[in-house]
Amino acid sequence: MPQDVREWLPPDHLCWKVLEVVDHLDLSEFVDSYRDDGQGRAAYPPQALIALLLYCYSKGIRSSRKIEQACFDDVGCRIITANRRVDHSTLARFVRRHREALKLLFVQVLAMCSRQQGLLDLAAVAVDGSPMEANASRASNQRLQRLDRVISECEAEIDTMVAGDLQPDGAEDADSDVVRNEWPRFSRLLDRLNRAAAARQKLFERALPSAGEIRLKVEAAERMVARAEKRLNAESEAHRKKLEKYAERTRADLVAGLRGANGRPPVPMEHKTVLVRQRKRLVNAQAWLERARSPRPDPSSTAQASLSDPDSRMMLCKRGGFVQGYNIQIACARRQLLLAIEVQDNPSDMTALVPMVNKTQVNCLGAGIEQPIQLWLADSGYASTSAFEALADFPLLVSVTSEAHQAGFEAKREGPRGGQHEMAARLATPLGKEQYRQRGALVEPGFAQLFQRFGRRLNYRGHDGVDTEIKLLGAVHNLSKLFDHKARPRS
């Protein structure tokens, strides 16, 4: 074989394609983060580590330890790293250090795809979500009472260890040396305490209503306050006129030499029963408005959060059962090109439509894509009156009944909910039905290709880590589309 390892691979090998792409990426944010004062050991070039990540991810290798092993027995990895052995901890630290910059690679790859003639087609974009299994155990989910107990136990044990370790020098304590040698246990206790506190905080955050729910409650409370004020002002004005009329009659009788107006005098304003009742109603309405504006979280007795990964949640699988994971959202154009890929911990898709539309527009703007998206498609899981109102100016089709009915496979079982009749009427037209049938062919193969290449399990923990990981998956997915498009023969 040739002595130069670079001659072992053919010119059309994946390794050379990845290196060519990395040469066209803007890596200034990576390079600028390293010090240039000559101190410390020399770091790996960011170009080499990014190329290594993209190359191994393209082959379905995502674990840092497996990437380290690939640097031994994969010729492509040897070429990228110049026959160096990259340690798994170096890769893990690189990803953790440059999370924000790695997320931006998705937009840069999207910009490369947009410059290829015939690859980007924005005639229709479909949005969909699917759960991915988190790096966490279902058994680690605990309720609020159990989390409080874990926090108190960890704090008590840490206080005991610290008290034993901080004894004055010369104190004769048989357990003092043992306590000083238990720093690994001390570190594990601190980590468990932090994770339990984060899980407890998540329970309270999830107990808060969404922004849309808060807005609706505040608007309802404001209407109640306005009605109470209007009723109080009307009753006060009526009673004030009654008092003035009685006072005028009294003065007229006194001028006429009479003893005064006949009949019982009206009750004063502060003691009028109707006014007292209306003031109480106004106070209650104002208190309700204040609670609606500043809701207090109140977790239910059955709510749970994970000690392994507090950001993950129990998700309902497509084929039944539950999984501890995240809800991955994608916006997919023709040829399964991803315009956006996002993560959310809410098992429901109902609140994800507006953020996905906004994020897709931001990505297209960052990638220099000026042509507008002509049609947005989503299934019935995204049907929401508030989303329809927010996206009223967009060419949007969202099923408000079952997917099978909308595609024409079964009879209608239920009608649209309140505020969704306009969308139902739009879908009922022949053009609406024909356009909506594109949804499944656009987005379902996108998820199938992602899961076939990468699997359904995530490696990183925490929302930020998972967001970085799926952005890398989306960038690699789009790179594969770019490579296939370039290799496709032109007629």
N, C-alpha and C positions, 0 to 999 in steps of 0.2 A: 504494500500500500504506500501511497505518497507519504513523505516525511512530514509535510505540512498538513496539519489536521484540517485546515480550511479547504483542502482539496478532496476531502472525504465525502462531501455532500454535493449533490447536483445543484445547478444554479437556481432551479425553481423550488428548492426546499423551503419549508416554512421558516427556518432560521433566518435566511437572507431576507425574506419578506418582512419579518418583524424588525430586523435591524434597519431596513430601509424606512419603515414607518417611524421608528424612534428618531432617526436622523432628521425627520421633518417636524417633530414635535417641539413645542416651546417648553424647555425645561429650566427656564431661568428661575422660577420659583423654587425648584429643588436646589439648584446650584447656589443661589444667594443665601440659603439657610446655613451653609457651611462657613466656618471661619477661615480666613486667609492670612492669619498672622504668623503662620509657621509653627504654631504650637499644637501638640497632640499628634496622634498617629494619623497617617493619610487614610482617607475614607475611600471606599469603592466609588468609582464614577457613577453618578445617578443614572446615566445612560445605560450602563451595563446592568444594573439591578432592575430598572424598568423593563428593559428588553428581556431579562431573565423571567420576570413575573409574567409578562404578556405571552412569552413563548410557552412557559409551563402551564399557564392557565388555558392557553389554546389547546393543549394536549390533555386537559382535564386534571392536571396535577396542581393542587391548591395548597396542600399542607407544606409548611416551611421545612419540615424534616424530610418530606419526600422530594422537595425541590433540592435540598442539600444532597440527597442521595442521587438525584438526576445529574448533578454536576460531576459525578463519577462515571456513570454508565451511559449518558446521553451525549452524542457528539455535538448536537446543536447547543446544549448548555455549555460544553467545553469551549466551543467557538465564541459564544457570547461572553464568557467569563475569562477568556484567554488562558484556559487550563488552570484556573484558580479554583480553590475549594471555598465556596461561600457558606459560612456557617448559618444554621437555621435561626439562631438568635439575632444574627445581623439582619437577615431578611425581616424577621418579626419587628425588630426595632425600626427598620426603615419604613415599613408600612405604618406603624404606629406614629412615627415622627412626622410623616408627610401625608397624613390622611386628607387634608383639604386639597393639597396639590394633586393627589391621586384621583380625587373626585372630578377634578377639572379635565382629566384626560378623556373622559367620556365625551365632553363637548368638542375637544380637539379632534377626536376620531370621527365624530359626527360631521364636523366641518370637512374632513377629508372625503367622507362618503358623499357629501353634497356636491363636491367638485367633480365627481365622476358622472359623466353624462349617462342618463338612463337608469341610474341606481336609485335616486330619490324621487318618489312620486307621492305628492301630498293630495291626491284626489280624495282619499279617505284615510282617516286615522281612527283606530279602535283602542279603547281603554279597557283594561281588565286587571283583575287581581287574583292571586293564588297564594296559599300559605307555603312557607318554607320552614323546615324544622330548625329550631335554634340549637345552639350548643349548650343546652340546659336539659335537666331531667324534669319530667312531669312530677316526680315524687318530691321535688324541692319546693313545690307550691305550698305556701302556708297562709293561714288566716291572720287577721290583725292581732287577735289574742295571743297566738303562738309567736308572732314576730315580736310583740312586746316582751314576752317571756325570754326569748332568745337575746334580745338587747339587754335586758336586766341581768341575765346570767353572765353574758360576756363582760359587761361593765363591772360586775362584782368580782369576777375572776381576774380581770385586768387590774383593778384596784388592789386586790390581794397581792398579785405579783409585784406591782410597783411598790407597794408598802414594804414588802420583804426585801426588794432590791435596793431601796433607798435608806436602809439602816445605817447608822454611823459606823465609821471604821472601828474595828476592834470589838464590835458587838458579837457576843457569843451566841450564834444562832446556827443550829445544825442544818437548817434548811436554806440558809443564805446562799451557799454555793450552788445548791440545786436550782434555786430561783434564777441566779445569774446565768446559768447554763441552759435556760429554757426559752431563749430568744426565738427559736423557730416556732414554738407553741405561742409565744406572745404575738408574733407576726400573724399567725393563722387566726388568733382570736380577734386581732384588729381588723383583718380582712372580713371575717364573718360578721363582726359588728357593723362595719361599713355597708356590707351587702344587705344585712337585715334592716338597717336604717333606710337605705335606698328603696328596698321593697316596701317598707311601711309608707314612705313618702309617695310611692307610686299608687298605693291604694287610695290615698287621699286625693291625688291628682285625678285619678280615673273616676272618683266619685263626683267630681265637679261636672256640671253640665257643659255641653259644647257651646261654642260661641253663638251658633244659630239658636240653640235653645235659650241661652241667656238673653239674646236679642228679643226673641218672641215673648219671654216672660217679662222683660222690662217694658216692652210695648204694651202688653196687657195691663201691667201694673200702672203705667202712666195713664192709660185710659180710665182705669178705676179712680185714680187720684183726680183726674180732670172731672169725672162725673160727680165725685164727692164734693169737690170744691164748687162746682156749678150748683149742685143741690143746696149746699150750705149757704152760698151767697143768695140764692133765690129765697130760701126760708128766712134768712136774716133780713133781707130787704123787705119781705112781706111783714115780718113782725115789727120792724122799725117803723114802717108806715102805720101799722096799727097803734104803736105807742105814740107816734106823732099826732095821729087823729084823735086819740083819747086826750092827749095834752091840750090840743086845740079846743076840743069841746069843753074841757074844764075851764080854760081861760075865758071862753065865751060865756059860760054860765056865771062865772064870778063877775064879769063885767056887767051882766044883766042883773046882778044882785041876788043870784041864786046861790045855793050852798055849794054846788059843784055838779059835775056830770054824774048821771045815774049809772048804776051797775058796778060790778066788780072791776077794779083796774087790771089791766093786762099784766102778765108775769114779766119780770125783768128779763133782759136778753140773756144773762148768764144762767138763768134758772129755767128757761123755756125747754120743755121736754124734747120737742122736735129738734131744737138746736143742739141740745146736749147730745142727742143720739147722732146727729149728723157730724158734730165735731169728733165724736168717738170713731165714727166710720172713716172720717178723713185721716185721723191719726193711724188707724189700722192700715188704711190703704198706703199711707206714706211709709209705714214700717215695712209693708210687703214690698214696696218699690225699692227700699234700701236693701232688703234681703235679696231681691232679684238682681240688683246691680252688684252686690258683693256676696255671692252665694258661699255658704260654708260647706266644705266637703263632709259627708257623713257616709263612710263606707258601710256597706251592708254586712250582715253577719256571715254571709257565704262568700264574700269577695276574697280572692287569693292573689298572691304575688310570689314570684319565683326568687329563691335565695341564690340560685346559680346565676341567673341573668334577669334582674328585676325589670328590664325593659321588654322582655318577651311576655307573651300571653298564651293562654289556651285558645287554639284555633280549631274551628270545625273543618274537617277534611272534605274534599270534594266527593269522596266515595264513602263517607260515613266515618265515625270515630273522631277523636280529637288528637291534636298534636301541639306540643309546646313550641311556639315559633313566632314568626312575623308575617304580616300580610304584605307581599311584594306586589307593587303596582307597576304596570308597563303601559306605555303609549306606543303602538305599533303601526307603522305605515306598510305599504305594499312591499313585498319581498321580505317581510318580517324584519325590516329595519327599525331599530328602536330609537325613538325620539326622546324618550324619558324613561327612567327606571328609578322608582322611589320605594321607600320602606315606611310602613306605618304599623303601630302596635294595635290598632283598632281592628277587631275581626270583621267588622262590617265595612262594605265598600261605599256605603251611602254618603259618607263625608269626604270621600277621596276624589270625587269627580272634579270639583272646582280647583283644588290644589294641583291635580295632574294636568289640567288644561293650562293653568298658569305656568307650571314648571316646563311644560312642553314649549310654550311660547318663549320662555326665557332661554331655553337651550337652543331653539332655532335662531333667536336673535344673537346669542353668543357664537353660534356656528356660522353666522353670516347668511342664513337662509331668509330671503326676503319674500318669497312667494307665500301667500296665505294658505292655510289648510281649508279645503273646500267642504269637508264633511267630518263631523265627529260622531262616533258610534260607541254605545255602551249598552250592557245588558240591564236586566230589571233590577239587579242589586244596587245600581246607582240611582234609581228613580227617587227623586226628592224634589218637593216643591221649591224649597229654598235654593237648590242647585239650579233648577229651571229658571228661577227668577234672576239669579246671578249671571247665568249664561244666556240670557234672553236674546242677545245680539249675535249669538254664534249659530252656525248651521249644525244643529245638534239633533240626533235621533237616539232616544233612550227608551228601551222597551218598558212599558208600564204593566205588562201582563207577563205570563210565563214565556220563557225563551222558545219552547216548542210551539206555542200558539203563534208567536210573532213570526216564526220562520215558516208557519203554515203546515206544521206536522200534527196538530191536534186541535180540538174544538176549544173555544174560549171558556175558561172556568170562572174567572173573576174579572170584574170590571176595574177601571182605573180608580185610584183613590182621589180624594178631594184635591183640586188644584192641578190635576194631571190630565184633564180632559182635552186640553189643547194639544198636548203631546200625543195622546191616543188618536186624535183626529188626524194629525200629521202622519202617523204611522199607518193609518187605515187606508190611505190613498195608494194606488198602484205604484207610484214612484217611491213612496215611503217604504213600502214592502220590499221593492226591488233593491233599494239602497241599503236597507237594514240587513238583508241577507249576506252582505259582504262582511259583516262583523266577525263571524266565526272563522272564515277563511283568512282574515287578516291577523287576528291576535292569538287564536288557539295554537297554530303551529309555532308561533313565537315562544310561548311557554314550553311547548313540547321540545323544541330545539335547545332551549336553555337547560331544561331538566335532563335531557338525554346527554348533554355534554358535561354538565357540572353536578348533576344529582340534585336532590331536594334538601340537602343538609348544609347549614351554614357553619363556618369555622370560627368566626369572631363573635365576641359577646358585646353587648351594649349597642344602643341605637347608632352611635357614631361609627363604631367598628363595623357593624352590619351594613350601614349605608356606604362606607368605603368599599366593602367587599362586593356588594351588588353593582356598584358603579364600575368596578373592574370587570365583573362578569358581563355587564352590558357593553363595555368598550371592546372586550374580546369578541363578543357575539357580533358586533358591527364590523370588527376587523375581518372576521371570517366571511361576512357578506362582501366586503371590499375585495378580499383576495379572490373569491369565487367570481365576482363580476369582472375583474381584470383578466382572469384565466379563461373566461367564456369566449369562444371564438366569435368574431364579428362576421356577419353575413354580408 
